[in-house]
């Protein structure tokens, strides 16, 4: 039983150390897409897009190893 309790306490600690990888999307409260960006090893990589709440593309940003170009 003690091992199970220790394991359950340990799991949340491990998940905090995870590095972001893949495409991340954020949304306005209305549900419309707000921002898309790709992460590689926790750093922004490639094209990121920002949208107005109307859904129209507002701007594009480009990142290399987390640095905006």
MARVEX-511834 format. One line per 2 residues: number of its first residue (from 1); their letters; for each residue x, y, z of N, C-alpha, C. Coordinates in steps of 0.2 Angstrom, whole numbers, plus 2048, in hexadecimal, padded with zeros to 3 digits. Layout:
! MARVEX-511834
NUM	A	X,Y,Z,X,Y,Z,X,Y,Z  ...
! end
This chain:
! MARVEX-511834
1	XX	804,7FA,800,800,800,800,804,806,800  80A,806,804,80E,80C,804,811,80D,7FD
3	XX	813,808,7FA,816,809,7F3,811,80C,7EE  80B,80A,7EF,806,80D,7EB,805,815,7EC
5	XX	805,816,7F2,804,81D,7F4,80A,821,7F2  810,81F,7F3,816,822,7F0,816,823,7E9
7	XX	814,81E,7E5,814,81E,7DE,80F,824,7DC  809,824,7DF,804,829,7DD,806,830,7DF
9	XX	80B,831,7E4,80D,837,7E5,813,839,7E1  816,834,7DE,81C,836,7D9,81A,837,7D2
11	XX	814,835,7D0,812,836,7C9,811,83D,7C7  80E,841,7CB,80D,848,7C9,814,84C,7C9
13	XX	819,84A,7CD,81F,84D,7CD,823,84C,7C6  822,846,7C3,825,844,7BD,822,848,7B7
15	XX	81B,849,7B7,818,84C,7B2,81A,853,7B1  81C,857,7B7,81E,85E,7B6,824,85E,7B2
17	XX	828,859,7B2,82F,85A,7AE,82E,858,7A7  828,858,7A4,828,856,79D,829,85C,799
19	XX	82C,85B,793,82E,860,78E,829,860,789  827,866,787,822,867,782,824,864,77B
21	XX	820,861,777,822,85F,770,81C,85F,76D  81C,861,766,816,861,762,812,868,762
23	XX	80D,868,75E,809,86E,75D,804,86F,763  804,876,765,800,878,76A,7FC,87E,767
25	XX	7F5,87D,769,7F0,882,767,7ED,885,76D  7EC,88C,76D,7E8,88F,772,7E2,892,76F
27	XX	7DD,893,773,7D6,895,770,7D4,89B,774  7D0,89F,771,7CC,8A4,774,7C6,8A1,778
29	XX	7C3,8A5,77D,7BE,8A2,781,7B8,8A0,77C  7B7,8A4,776,7B2,8A2,772,7B3,89C,76E
31	XX	7B9,899,76F,7BA,892,76C,7BE,893,765  7BF,899,763,7C3,89B,75D,7CB,89A,75E
33	XX	7CE,897,759,7D5,896,75A,7D9,89D,75B  7DE,89D,760,7E1,8A3,761,7E9,8A3,75F
35	XX	7EC,89D,760,7F3,89D,75F,7F5,896,75E  7F9,894,759,7FC,88E,758,804,88E,758
37	XX	807,889,75B,80E,889,75B,811,882,75C  817,881,759,819,87A,759,81F,87A,75E
39	XX	820,875,763,825,875,767,829,86E,766  830,86F,766,835,86A,766,839,86A,76C
41	XX	839,865,770,83E,865,776,83C,86B,77A  836,86D,77B,834,873,77F,835,87A,77C
43	XX	838,87A,776,839,881,773,835,882,76D  832,888,76C,82E,889,766,833,888,760
45	XX	82F,885,75B,833,883,755,82F,884,74F  831,888,74A,82D,888,744,828,88E,744
47	XX	823,88D,740,81E,893,73F,819,893,745  817,899,747,812,89A,74C,80D,89E,749
49	XX	806,89D,74A,801,8A2,747,7FD,8A4,74D  7FB,8AB,74C,7F7,8AE,751,7F1,8B0,74D
51	XX	7EB,8AF,750,7E5,8B1,74D,7E1,8B6,751  7DD,8BA,74D,7D8,8BE,750,7D2,8BA,752
53	XX	7CE,8BC,757,7C8,8B8,759,7C3,8B7,754  7C3,8BB,74E,7BF,8BA,749,7C1,8B3,745
55	XX	7C7,8B1,746,7CA,8AB,742,7CF,8AD,73D  7CF,8B4,73C,7D4,8B6,736,7DB,8B6,739
57	XX	7E0,8B4,735,7E7,8B4,737,7E9,8BB,738  7EC,8BC,73E,7EF,8C2,740,7F6,8C3,73E
59	XX	7FA,8BE,740,801,8BE,73E,804,8B7,73E  80A,8B7,73C,80E,8B1,73C,815,8B2,73F
61	XX	817,8AE,743,81E,8AF,746,822,8A8,745  828,8A9,745,82D,8A3,743,832,8A3,749
63	XX	833,89D,74B,837,89B,751,83D,896,74F  843,897,751,848,892,751,84B,891,758
65	XX	84A,88B,75A,84C,889,761,84A,88E,766  844,890,766,841,895,76B,842,89C,76A
67	XX	846,89E,765,847,8A5,763,843,8A7,75D  83F,8AD,75E,83B,8B0,759,840,8B3,754
69	X	83F,8B1,74D,843,8B3,748,840,8BA,745
! end
